[in-house]
Amino acid sequence: MSRAPHDTPTQACAEDGEVMLDGPDGLAVSLTPNAAAASAVAIAEAAVVARRQTPRPRFDEHDGGHD
């Protein structure tokens, strides 16, 4: 991946039986309800995995720890 990941969530709304997504970098997509539901599950599952892959910050007594 060449760019840093975005920390702004994608917005979603329903219109005329479609799910519209609006996100960073001009992301704009229209999905059927079934495709949107399946995408939501896939994104949630990937988020769980990605969180496990992210190293947790280590406590460092010199960076705001109590004396």
N, CA, C and O atoms as a Tripos MOL2 file, in Angstrom:
@<TRIPOS>MOLECULE
protein
  268   267    67     0     0
PROTEIN
NO_CHARGES

@<TRIPOS>ATOM
      1 N           0.8500   -1.1740    0.0000 N.3       1 MET1
      2 CA          0.0000    0.0000    0.0000 C.3       1 MET1
      3 C           0.8960    1.2380    0.0000 C.2       1 MET1
      4 O           1.7950    1.3640    0.8310 O.2       1 MET1
      5 N           0.6430    2.1340   -0.9260 N.am      2 SER2
      6 CA          1.5240    3.2850   -1.0720 C.3       2 SER2
      7 C           1.0990    4.4900   -0.2440 C.2       2 SER2
      8 O           1.9210    5.3700    0.0100 O.2       2 SER2
      9 N          -0.1400    4.5560    0.1800 N.am      3 ARG3
     10 CA         -0.6290    5.6970    0.9620 C.3       3 ARG3
     11 C          -0.9140    5.2720    2.3960 C.2       3 ARG3
     12 O          -1.1650    4.1010    2.6820 O.2       3 ARG3
     13 N          -0.8680    6.2380    3.2720 N.am      4 ALA4
     14 CA         -1.2500    5.9700    4.6630 C.3       4 ALA4
     15 C          -2.7580    5.7080    4.7150 C.2       4 ALA4
     16 O          -3.5180    6.3040    3.9520 O.2       4 ALA4
     17 N          -3.1840    4.8290    5.6030 N.am      5 PRO5
     18 CA         -4.6210    4.5600    5.6850 C.3       5 PRO5
     19 C          -5.3900    5.7670    6.2170 C.2       5 PRO5
     20 O          -4.8680    6.5490    7.0130 O.2       5 PRO5
     21 N          -6.6060    5.9040    5.7770 N.am      6 HIS6
     22 CA         -7.4710    6.9970    6.2380 C.3       6 HIS6
     23 C          -8.0380    6.6570    7.6100 C.2       6 HIS6
     24 O          -8.2690    5.4880    7.9210 O.2       6 HIS6
     25 N          -8.2610    7.6720    8.4200 N.am      7 ASP7
     26 CA         -8.9060    7.4460    9.7110 C.3       7 ASP7
     27 C         -10.3070    8.0590    9.7450 C.2       7 ASP7
     28 O         -10.9190    8.1670   10.8080 O.2       7 ASP7
     29 N         -10.8040    8.4550    8.5840 N.am      8 THR8
     30 CA        -12.1620    8.9860    8.4600 C.3       8 THR8
     31 C         -13.0760    7.8710    7.9730 C.2       8 THR8
     32 O         -12.8350    7.3000    6.9100 O.2       8 THR8
     33 N         -14.1250    7.5510    8.7350 N.am      9 PRO9
     34 CA        -15.0070    6.4770    8.2910 C.3       9 PRO9
     35 C         -15.8180    6.8650    7.0570 C.2       9 PRO9
     36 O         -16.0780    8.0420    6.8080 O.2       9 PRO9
     37 N         -16.2040    5.8640    6.3080 N.am     10 THR10
     38 CA        -17.0650    6.0470    5.1510 C.3      10 THR10
     39 C         -18.5010    6.2380    5.6270 C.2      10 THR10
     40 O         -18.9440    5.5650    6.5570 O.2      10 THR10
     41 N         -19.2210    7.1480    4.9960 N.am     11 GLN11
     42 CA        -20.6250    7.3960    5.3210 C.3      11 GLN11
     43 C         -21.5040    6.5330    4.4100 C.2      11 GLN11
     44 O         -21.1440    6.2620    3.2650 O.2      11 GLN11
     45 N         -22.6400    6.1120    4.9220 N.am     12 ALA12
     46 CA        -23.5650    5.2960    4.1310 C.3      12 ALA12
     47 C         -24.9890    5.8080    4.3120 C.2      12 ALA12
     48 O         -25.3690    6.2680    5.3890 O.2      12 ALA12
     49 N         -25.7700    5.7200    3.2340 N.am     13 CYS13
     50 CA        -27.1990    6.0420    3.3160 C.3      13 CYS13
     51 C         -27.9380    5.1640    2.3030 C.2      13 CYS13
     52 O         -27.3380    4.6230    1.3730 O.2      13 CYS13
     53 N         -29.2320    5.0390    2.5010 N.am     14 ALA14
     54 CA        -30.0710    4.2760    1.5780 C.3      14 ALA14
     55 C         -30.9020    5.2450    0.7600 C.2      14 ALA14
     56 O         -31.4680    6.2010    1.2910 O.2      14 ALA14
     57 N         -30.9710    4.9870   -0.5490 N.am     15 GLU15
     58 CA        -31.7450    5.8460   -1.4470 C.3      15 GLU15
     59 C         -32.2550    5.0130   -2.6220 C.2      15 GLU15
     60 O         -31.4780    4.3670   -3.3250 O.2      15 GLU15
     61 N         -33.5420    5.0380   -2.8170 N.am     16 ASP16
     62 CA        -34.1690    4.3210   -3.9400 C.3      16 ASP16
     63 C         -33.7720    2.8430   -3.9950 C.2      16 ASP16
     64 O         -33.5520    2.2970   -5.0760 O.2      16 ASP16
     65 N         -33.6800    2.1990   -2.8300 N.am     17 GLY17
     66 CA        -33.3760    0.7720   -2.7810 C.3      17 GLY17
     67 C         -31.9110    0.4290   -2.9560 C.2      17 GLY17
     68 O         -31.5660   -0.7420   -3.1150 O.2      17 GLY17
     69 N         -31.0450    1.4240   -2.9290 N.am     18 GLU18
     70 CA        -29.6010    1.1980   -3.0460 C.3      18 GLU18
     71 C         -28.9080    1.7590   -1.8100 C.2      18 GLU18
     72 O         -29.4340    2.6450   -1.1360 O.2      18 GLU18
     73 N         -27.7390    1.2370   -1.5280 N.am     19 VAL19
     74 CA        -26.9150    1.7670   -0.4390 C.3      19 VAL19
     75 C         -25.7990    2.5810   -1.0760 C.2      19 VAL19
     76 O         -25.0220    2.0710   -1.8830 O.2      19 VAL19
     77 N         -25.7320    3.8450   -0.7040 N.am     20 MET20
     78 CA        -24.7290    4.7580   -1.2430 C.3      20 MET20
     79 C         -23.6280    4.9570   -0.2130 C.2      20 MET20
     80 O         -23.9030    5.2430    0.9520 O.2      20 MET20
     81 N         -22.3830    4.8060   -0.6450 N.am     21 LEU21
     82 CA        -21.2250    5.0360    0.2130 C.3      21 LEU21
     83 C         -20.4940    6.2770   -0.2550 C.2      21 LEU21
     84 O         -20.3390    6.5070   -1.4540 O.2      21 LEU21
     85 N         -20.0470    7.0710    0.6990 N.am     22 ASP22
     86 CA        -19.2990    8.2960    0.4200 C.3      22 ASP22
     87 C         -18.1300    8.3190    1.3840 C.2      22 ASP22
     88 O         -18.3180    8.3650    2.6000 O.2      22 ASP22
     89 N         -16.9180    8.2870    0.8380 N.am     23 GLY23
     90 CA        -15.7520    8.2020    1.7110 C.3      23 GLY23
     91 C         -14.6060    9.0770    1.2710 C.2      23 GLY23
     92 O         -14.7460    9.9090    0.3760 O.2      23 GLY23
     93 N         -13.4620    8.8790    1.9150 N.am     24 PRO24
     94 CA        -12.2830    9.7000    1.6270 C.3      24 PRO24
     95 C         -11.7650    9.5010    0.2000 C.2      24 PRO24
     96 O         -12.0470    8.4930   -0.4490 O.2      24 PRO24
     97 N         -11.0140   10.4740   -0.2580 N.am     25 ASP25
     98 CA        -10.4180   10.4540   -1.6030 C.3      25 ASP25
     99 C         -11.4440   10.3030   -2.7110 C.2      25 ASP25
    100 O         -11.1620    9.7130   -3.7530 O.2      25 ASP25
    101 N         -12.6420   10.8420   -2.4820 N.am     26 GLY26
    102 CA        -13.6510   10.8090   -3.5210 C.3      26 GLY26
    103 C         -14.3600    9.4780   -3.6790 C.2      26 GLY26
    104 O         -15.0290    9.2600   -4.6890 O.2      26 GLY26
    105 N         -14.2340    8.5820   -2.7110 N.am     27 LEU27
    106 CA        -14.9380    7.3110   -2.7840 C.3      27 LEU27
    107 C         -16.4260    7.5660   -2.8840 C.2      27 LEU27
    108 O         -17.0020    8.2480   -2.0360 O.2      27 LEU27
    109 N         -17.0450    7.0300   -3.9020 N.am     28 ALA28
    110 CA        -18.4930    7.1210   -4.0720 C.3      28 ALA28
    111 C         -18.9180    5.8520   -4.7930 C.2      28 ALA28
    112 O         -18.4850    5.5910   -5.9160 O.2      28 ALA28
    113 N         -19.7710    5.0600   -4.1390 N.am     29 VAL29
    114 CA        -20.2020    3.8050   -4.7490 C.3      29 VAL29
    115 C         -21.6440    3.5220   -4.3410 C.2      29 VAL29
    116 O         -22.0870    3.8990   -3.2560 O.2      29 VAL29
    117 N         -22.3550    2.8560   -5.2270 N.am     30 SER30
    118 CA        -23.7280    2.4510   -4.9890 C.3      30 SER30
    119 C         -23.7570    0.9220   -4.9910 C.2      30 SER30
    120 O         -23.2310    0.2870   -5.9050 O.2      30 SER30
    121 N         -24.3820    0.3300   -3.9490 N.am     31 LEU31
    122 CA        -24.4440   -1.1200   -3.8290 C.3      31 LEU31
    123 C         -25.8870   -1.5730   -3.6680 C.2      31 LEU31
    124 O         -26.7360   -0.8270   -3.1820 O.2      31 LEU31
    125 N         -26.1500   -2.8040   -4.0830 N.am     32 THR32
    126 CA        -27.4360   -3.3990   -3.7630 C.3      32 THR32
    127 C         -27.4610   -3.6660   -2.2640 C.2      32 THR32
    128 O         -26.4030   -3.7250   -1.6370 O.2      32 THR32
    129 N         -28.6420   -3.8290   -1.6740 N.am     33 PRO33
    130 CA        -28.6970   -4.1480   -0.2460 C.3      33 PRO33
    131 C         -27.9080   -5.4110    0.1110 C.2      33 PRO33
    132 O         -27.2240   -5.4430    1.1340 O.2      33 PRO33
    133 N         -27.9990   -6.4470   -0.7220 N.am     34 ASN34
    134 CA        -27.2540   -7.6790   -0.4390 C.3      34 ASN34
    135 C         -25.7480   -7.4660   -0.5010 C.2      34 ASN34
    136 O         -25.0100   -7.9590    0.3530 O.2      34 ASN34
    137 N         -25.2960   -6.7400   -1.5030 N.am     35 ALA35
    138 CA        -23.8610   -6.4650   -1.6200 C.3      35 ALA35
    139 C         -23.3790   -5.6000   -0.4620 C.2      35 ALA35
    140 O         -22.2770   -5.8050    0.0470 O.2      35 ALA35
    141 N         -24.1950   -4.6360   -0.0440 N.am     36 ALA36
    142 CA        -23.8180   -3.7740    1.0760 C.3      36 ALA36
    143 C         -23.7250   -4.5780    2.3660 C.2      36 ALA36
    144 O         -22.7860   -4.3920    3.1400 O.2      36 ALA36
    145 N         -24.6890   -5.4740    2.6090 N.am     37 ALA37
    146 CA        -24.6680   -6.2880    3.8250 C.3      37 ALA37
    147 C         -23.4580   -7.2140    3.8410 C.2      37 ALA37
    148 O         -22.7990   -7.3500    4.8720 O.2      37 ALA37
    149 N         -23.1600   -7.8460    2.7200 N.am     38 ALA38
    150 CA        -21.9940   -8.7290    2.6520 C.3      38 ALA38
    151 C         -20.6980   -7.9400    2.8200 C.2      38 ALA38
    152 O         -19.7610   -8.4090    3.4670 O.2      38 ALA38
    153 N         -20.6460   -6.7450    2.2390 N.am     39 SER39
    154 CA        -19.4560   -5.8920    2.3890 C.3      39 SER39
    155 C         -19.2720   -5.4630    3.8370 C.2      39 SER39
    156 O         -18.1480   -5.4290    4.3370 O.2      39 SER39
    157 N         -20.3640   -5.1370    4.5080 N.am     40 ALA40
    158 CA        -20.2880   -4.7230    5.9090 C.3      40 ALA40
    159 C         -19.7120   -5.8340    6.7770 C.2      40 ALA40
    160 O         -18.8870   -5.5750    7.6530 O.2      40 ALA40
    161 N         -20.1450   -7.0740    6.5380 N.am     41 VAL41
    162 CA        -19.6180   -8.2110    7.2940 C.3      41 VAL41
    163 C         -18.1270   -8.3890    6.9990 C.2      41 VAL41
    164 O         -17.3280   -8.5710    7.9170 O.2      41 VAL41
    165 N         -17.7560   -8.3350    5.7220 N.am     42 ALA42
    166 CA        -16.3560   -8.5160    5.3450 C.3      42 ALA42
    167 C         -15.4680   -7.4280    5.9430 C.2      42 ALA42
    168 O         -14.3610   -7.7100    6.4000 O.2      42 ALA42
    169 N         -15.9470   -6.1940    5.9410 N.am     43 ILE43
    170 CA        -15.1750   -5.0810    6.5090 C.3      43 ILE43
    171 C         -15.0250   -5.2530    8.0150 C.2      43 ILE43
    172 O         -13.9400   -5.0450    8.5570 O.2      43 ILE43
    173 N         -16.1050   -5.6310    8.6940 N.am     44 ALA44
    174 CA        -16.0360   -5.8300   10.1460 C.3      44 ALA44
    175 C         -15.0600   -6.9440   10.4970 C.2      44 ALA44
    176 O         -14.2800   -6.8080   11.4400 O.2      44 ALA44
    177 N         -15.0950   -8.0440    9.7520 N.am     45 GLU45
    178 CA        -14.1810   -9.1490   10.0160 C.3      45 GLU45
    179 C         -12.7360   -8.7400    9.7710 C.2      45 GLU45
    180 O         -11.8540   -9.0920   10.5540 O.2      45 GLU45
    181 N         -12.4810   -8.0020    8.6940 N.am     46 ALA46
    182 CA        -11.1240   -7.5350    8.3990 C.3      46 ALA46
    183 C         -10.6320   -6.5630    9.4610 C.2      46 ALA46
    184 O          -9.4470   -6.5590    9.7930 O.2      46 ALA46
    185 N         -11.5260   -5.7390    9.9970 N.am     47 ALA47
    186 CA        -11.1460   -4.7930   11.0490 C.3      47 ALA47
    187 C         -10.6810   -5.5290   12.3030 C.2      47 ALA47
    188 O          -9.7190   -5.1140   12.9490 O.2      47 ALA47
    189 N         -11.3610   -6.6160   12.6450 N.am     48 VAL48
    190 CA        -10.9640   -7.4130   13.8090 C.3      48 VAL48
    191 C          -9.5590   -7.9760   13.6040 C.2      48 VAL48
    192 O          -8.7240   -7.9140   14.5060 O.2      48 VAL48
    193 N          -9.3030   -8.5170   12.4330 N.am     49 VAL49
    194 CA         -7.9830   -9.0770   12.1290 C.3      49 VAL49
    195 C          -6.9210   -7.9820   12.1450 C.2      49 VAL49
    196 O          -5.8470   -8.1680   12.7160 O.2      49 VAL49
    197 N          -7.2150   -6.8420   11.5210 N.am     50 ALA50
    198 CA         -6.2410   -5.7470   11.4570 C.3      50 ALA50
    199 C          -5.9060   -5.2150   12.8470 C.2      50 ALA50
    200 O          -4.7540   -4.8750   13.1160 O.2      50 ALA50
    201 N          -6.8940   -5.1390   13.7270 N.am     51 ARG51
    202 CA         -6.6270   -4.6740   15.0910 C.3      51 ARG51
    203 C          -5.6720   -5.6140   15.8070 C.2      51 ARG51
    204 O          -4.8230   -5.1690   16.5790 O.2      51 ARG51
    205 N          -5.8060   -6.9130   15.5570 N.am     52 ARG52
    206 CA         -4.8900   -7.8830   16.1730 C.3      52 ARG52
    207 C          -3.4700   -7.7350   15.6290 C.2      52 ARG52
    208 O          -2.5060   -8.0620   16.3210 O.2      52 ARG52
    209 N          -3.3380   -7.2540   14.4160 N.am     53 GLN53
    210 CA         -2.0300   -7.1010   13.7780 C.3      53 GLN53
    211 C          -1.3220   -5.8200   14.1810 C.2      53 GLN53
    212 O          -0.1180   -5.6820   13.9670 O.2      53 GLN53
    213 N          -2.0540   -4.8860   14.7580 N.am     54 THR54
    214 CA         -1.4870   -3.5890   15.1270 C.3      54 THR54
    215 C          -0.8080   -3.6980   16.4740 C.2      54 THR54
    216 O          -1.4450   -4.0720   17.4590 O.2      54 THR54
    217 N           0.4890   -3.3760   16.5360 N.am     55 PRO55
    218 CA          1.1560   -3.4380   17.8330 C.3      55 PRO55
    219 C           0.5560   -2.4420   18.8070 C.2      55 PRO55
    220 O           0.2520   -1.3060   18.4420 O.2      55 PRO55
    221 N           0.3930   -2.8650   20.0230 N.am     56 ARG56
    222 CA         -0.1290   -1.9720   21.0610 C.3      56 ARG56
    223 C           0.9930   -1.0930   21.5670 C.2      56 ARG56
    224 O           2.1400   -1.5320   21.6540 O.2      56 ARG56
    225 N           0.6670    0.1630   21.9070 N.am     57 PRO57
    226 CA          1.7080    1.0470   22.4350 C.3      57 PRO57
    227 C           2.2550    0.4900   23.7530 C.2      57 PRO57
    228 O           1.5040    0.0190   24.6080 O.2      57 PRO57
    229 N           3.5490    0.5560   23.8890 N.am     58 ARG58
    230 CA          4.1800    0.1100   25.1290 C.3      58 ARG58
    231 C           4.1820    1.2440   26.1330 C.2      58 ARG58
    232 O           4.3320    2.4070   25.7580 O.2      58 ARG58
    233 N           4.0150    0.9160   27.4030 N.am     59 PHE59
    234 CA          4.1000    1.9120   28.4610 C.3      59 PHE59
    235 C           5.5630    2.2860   28.6320 C.2      59 PHE59
    236 O           6.4260    1.4210   28.7780 O.2      59 PHE59
    237 N           5.8180    3.5380   28.6120 N.am     60 ASP60
    238 CA          7.1820    4.0560   28.8220 C.3      60 ASP60
    239 C           7.1080    5.0840   29.9270 C.2      60 ASP60
    240 O           6.4290    6.1030   29.7980 O.2      60 ASP60
    241 N           7.8000    4.8190   31.0030 N.am     61 GLU61
    242 CA          7.7190    5.7220   32.1570 C.3      61 GLU61
    243 C           8.1700    7.1340   31.8320 C.2      61 GLU61
    244 O           7.8500    8.0640   32.5720 O.2      61 GLU61
    245 N           8.8930    7.3140   30.7620 N.am     62 HIS62
    246 CA          9.3690    8.6460   30.3970 C.3      62 HIS62
    247 C           8.3750    9.3860   29.4970 C.2      62 HIS62
    248 O           8.5720   10.5620   29.1900 O.2      62 HIS62
    249 N           7.3190    8.7090   29.0800 N.am     63 ASP63
    250 CA          6.3210    9.3200   28.1960 C.3      63 ASP63
    251 C           4.9830    9.4520   28.9010 C.2      63 ASP63
    252 O           3.9920    8.8640   28.4650 O.2      63 ASP63
    253 N           4.9420   10.2070   29.9720 N.am     64 GLY64
    254 CA          3.6770   10.4740   30.6330 C.3      64 GLY64
    255 C           3.3090    9.5160   31.7420 C.2      64 GLY64
    256 O           2.1830    9.5440   32.2400 O.2      64 GLY64
    257 N           4.2400    8.6680   32.1370 N.am     65 GLY65
    258 CA          3.9570    7.7430   33.2430 C.3      65 GLY65
    259 C           3.9530    8.4710   34.5690 C.2      65 GLY65
    260 O           4.4840    9.5750   34.6910 O.2      65 GLY65
    261 N           3.3510    7.8420   35.5530 N.am     66 HIS66
    262 CA          3.3180    8.4260   36.8970 C.3      66 HIS66
    263 C           4.6380    8.2050   37.5770 C.2      66 HIS66
    264 O           5.2550    7.1540   37.4040 O.2      66 HIS66
    265 N           5.0940    9.1820   38.3570 N.am     67 ASP67
    266 CA          6.3740    9.0640   39.0850 C.3      67 ASP67
    267 C           6.1870    8.3840   40.4070 C.2      67 ASP67
    268 O           7.1520    8.2010   41.1490 O.2      67 ASP67
@<TRIPOS>BOND
     1     1     2 1
     2     2     3 1
     3     3     4 2
     4     3     5 am
     5     5     6 1
     6     6     7 1
     7     7     8 2
     8     7     9 am
     9     9    10 1
    10    10    11 1
    11    11    12 2
    12    11    13 am
    13    13    14 1
    14    14    15 1
    15    15    16 2
    16    15    17 am
    17    17    18 1
    18    18    19 1
    19    19    20 2
    20    19    21 am
    21    21    22 1
    22    22    23 1
    23    23    24 2
    24    23    25 am
    25    25    26 1
    26    26    27 1
    27    27    28 2
    28    27    29 am
    29    29    30 1
    30    30    31 1
    31    31    32 2
    32    31    33 am
    33    33    34 1
    34    34    35 1
    35    35    36 2
    36    35    37 am
    37    37    38 1
    38    38    39 1
    39    39    40 2
    40    39    41 am
    41    41    42 1
    42    42    43 1
    43    43    44 2
    44    43    45 am
    45    45    46 1
    46    46    47 1
    47    47    48 2
    48    47    49 am
    49    49    50 1
    50    50    51 1
    51    51    52 2
    52    51    53 am
    53    53    54 1
    54    54    55 1
    55    55    56 2
    56    55    57 am
    57    57    58 1
    58    58    59 1
    59    59    60 2
    60    59    61 am
    61    61    62 1
    62    62    63 1
    63    63    64 2
    64    63    65 am
    65    65    66 1
    66    66    67 1
    67    67    68 2
    68    67    69 am
    69    69    70 1
    70    70    71 1
    71    71    72 2
    72    71    73 am
    73    73    74 1
    74    74    75 1
    75    75    76 2
    76    75    77 am
    77    77    78 1
    78    78    79 1
    79    79    80 2
    80    79    81 am
    81    81    82 1
    82    82    83 1
    83    83    84 2
    84    83    85 am
    85    85    86 1
    86    86    87 1
    87    87    88 2
    88    87    89 am
    89    89    90 1
    90    90    91 1
    91    91    92 2
    92    91    93 am
    93    93    94 1
    94    94    95 1
    95    95    96 2
    96    95    97 am
    97    97    98 1
    98    98    99 1
    99    99   100 2
   100    99   101 am
   101   101   102 1
   102   102   103 1
   103   103   104 2
   104   103   105 am
   105   105   106 1
   106   106   107 1
   107   107   108 2
   108   107   109 am
   109   109   110 1
   110   110   111 1
   111   111   112 2
   112   111   113 am
   113   113   114 1
   114   114   115 1
   115   115   116 2
   116   115   117 am
   117   117   118 1
   118   118   119 1
   119   119   120 2
   120   119   121 am
   121   121   122 1
   122   122   123 1
   123   123   124 2
   124   123   125 am
   125   125   126 1
   126   126   127 1
   127   127   128 2
   128   127   129 am
   129   129   130 1
   130   130   131 1
   131   131   132 2
   132   131   133 am
   133   133   134 1
   134   134   135 1
   135   135   136 2
   136   135   137 am
   137   137   138 1
   138   138   139 1
   139   139   140 2
   140   139   141 am
   141   141   142 1
   142   142   143 1
   143   143   144 2
   144   143   145 am
   145   145   146 1
   146   146   147 1
   147   147   148 2
   148   147   149 am
   149   149   150 1
   150   150   151 1
   151   151   152 2
   152   151   153 am
   153   153   154 1
   154   154   155 1
   155   155   156 2
   156   155   157 am
   157   157   158 1
   158   158   159 1
   159   159   160 2
   160   159   161 am
   161   161   162 1
   162   162   163 1
   163   163   164 2
   164   163   165 am
   165   165   166 1
   166   166   167 1
   167   167   168 2
   168   167   169 am
   169   169   170 1
   170   170   171 1
   171   171   172 2
   172   171   173 am
   173   173   174 1
   174   174   175 1
   175   175   176 2
   176   175   177 am
   177   177   178 1
   178   178   179 1
   179   179   180 2
   180   179   181 am
   181   181   182 1
   182   182   183 1
   183   183   184 2
   184   183   185 am
   185   185   186 1
   186   186   187 1
   187   187   188 2
   188   187   189 am
   189   189   190 1
   190   190   191 1
   191   191   192 2
   192   191   193 am
   193   193   194 1
   194   194   195 1
   195   195   196 2
   196   195   197 am
   197   197   198 1
   198   198   199 1
   199   199   200 2
   200   199   201 am
   201   201   202 1
   202   202   203 1
   203   203   204 2
   204   203   205 am
   205   205   206 1
   206   206   207 1
   207   207   208 2
   208   207   209 am
   209   209   210 1
   210   210   211 1
   211   211   212 2
   212   211   213 am
   213   213   214 1
   214   214   215 1
   215   215   216 2
   216   215   217 am
   217   217   218 1
   218   218   219 1
   219   219   220 2
   220   219   221 am
   221   221   222 1
   222   222   223 1
   223   223   224 2
   224   223   225 am
   225   225   226 1
   226   226   227 1
   227   227   228 2
   228   227   229 am
   229   229   230 1
   230   230   231 1
   231   231   232 2
   232   231   233 am
   233   233   234 1
   234   234   235 1
   235   235   236 2
   236   235   237 am
   237   237   238 1
   238   238   239 1
   239   239   240 2
   240   239   241 am
   241   241   242 1
   242   242   243 1
   243   243   244 2
   244   243   245 am
   245   245   246 1
   246   246   247 1
   247   247   248 2
   248   247   249 am
   249   249   250 1
   250   250   251 1
   251   251   252 2
   252   251   253 am
   253   253   254 1
   254   254   255 1
   255   255   256 2
   256   255   257 am
   257   257   258 1
   258   258   259 1
   259   259   260 2
   260   259   261 am
   261   261   262 1
   262   262   263 1
   263   263   264 2
   264   263   265 am
   265   265   266 1
   266   266   267 1
   267   267   268 2
@<TRIPOS>SUBSTRUCTURE
     1 MET1         2 RESIDUE 1 A MET
     2 SER2         6 RESIDUE 1 A SER
     3 ARG3        10 RESIDUE 1 A ARG
     4 ALA4        14 RESIDUE 1 A ALA
     5 PRO5        18 RESIDUE 1 A PRO
     6 HIS6        22 RESIDUE 1 A HIS
     7 ASP7        26 RESIDUE 1 A ASP
     8 THR8        30 RESIDUE 1 A THR
     9 PRO9        34 RESIDUE 1 A PRO
    10 THR10       38 RESIDUE 1 A THR
    11 GLN11       42 RESIDUE 1 A GLN
    12 ALA12       46 RESIDUE 1 A ALA
    13 CYS13       50 RESIDUE 1 A CYS
    14 ALA14       54 RESIDUE 1 A ALA
    15 GLU15       58 RESIDUE 1 A GLU
    16 ASP16       62 RESIDUE 1 A ASP
    17 GLY17       66 RESIDUE 1 A GLY
    18 GLU18       70 RESIDUE 1 A GLU
    19 VAL19       74 RESIDUE 1 A VAL
    20 MET20       78 RESIDUE 1 A MET
    21 LEU21       82 RESIDUE 1 A LEU
    22 ASP22       86 RESIDUE 1 A ASP
    23 GLY23       90 RESIDUE 1 A GLY
    24 PRO24       94 RESIDUE 1 A PRO
    25 ASP25       98 RESIDUE 1 A ASP
    26 GLY26      102 RESIDUE 1 A GLY
    27 LEU27      106 RESIDUE 1 A LEU
    28 ALA28      110 RESIDUE 1 A ALA
    29 VAL29      114 RESIDUE 1 A VAL
    30 SER30      118 RESIDUE 1 A SER
    31 LEU31      122 RESIDUE 1 A LEU
    32 THR32      126 RESIDUE 1 A THR
    33 PRO33      130 RESIDUE 1 A PRO
    34 ASN34      134 RESIDUE 1 A ASN
    35 ALA35      138 RESIDUE 1 A ALA
    36 ALA36      142 RESIDUE 1 A ALA
    37 ALA37      146 RESIDUE 1 A ALA
    38 ALA38      150 RESIDUE 1 A ALA
    39 SER39      154 RESIDUE 1 A SER
    40 ALA40      158 RESIDUE 1 A ALA
    41 VAL41      162 RESIDUE 1 A VAL
    42 ALA42      166 RESIDUE 1 A ALA
    43 ILE43      170 RESIDUE 1 A ILE
    44 ALA44      174 RESIDUE 1 A ALA
    45 GLU45      178 RESIDUE 1 A GLU
    46 ALA46      182 RESIDUE 1 A ALA
    47 ALA47      186 RESIDUE 1 A ALA
    48 VAL48      190 RESIDUE 1 A VAL
    49 VAL49      194 RESIDUE 1 A VAL
    50 ALA50      198 RESIDUE 1 A ALA
    51 ARG51      202 RESIDUE 1 A ARG
    52 ARG52      206 RESIDUE 1 A ARG
    53 GLN53      210 RESIDUE 1 A GLN
    54 THR54      214 RESIDUE 1 A THR
    55 PRO55      218 RESIDUE 1 A PRO
    56 ARG56      222 RESIDUE 1 A ARG
    57 PRO57      226 RESIDUE 1 A PRO
    58 ARG58      230 RESIDUE 1 A ARG
    59 PHE59      234 RESIDUE 1 A PHE
    60 ASP60      238 RESIDUE 1 A ASP
    61 GLU61      242 RESIDUE 1 A GLU
    62 HIS62      246 RESIDUE 1 A HIS
    63 ASP63      250 RESIDUE 1 A ASP
    64 GLY64      254 RESIDUE 1 A GLY
    65 GLY65      258 RESIDUE 1 A GLY
    66 HIS66      262 RESIDUE 1 A HIS
    67 ASP67      266 RESIDUE 1 A ASP
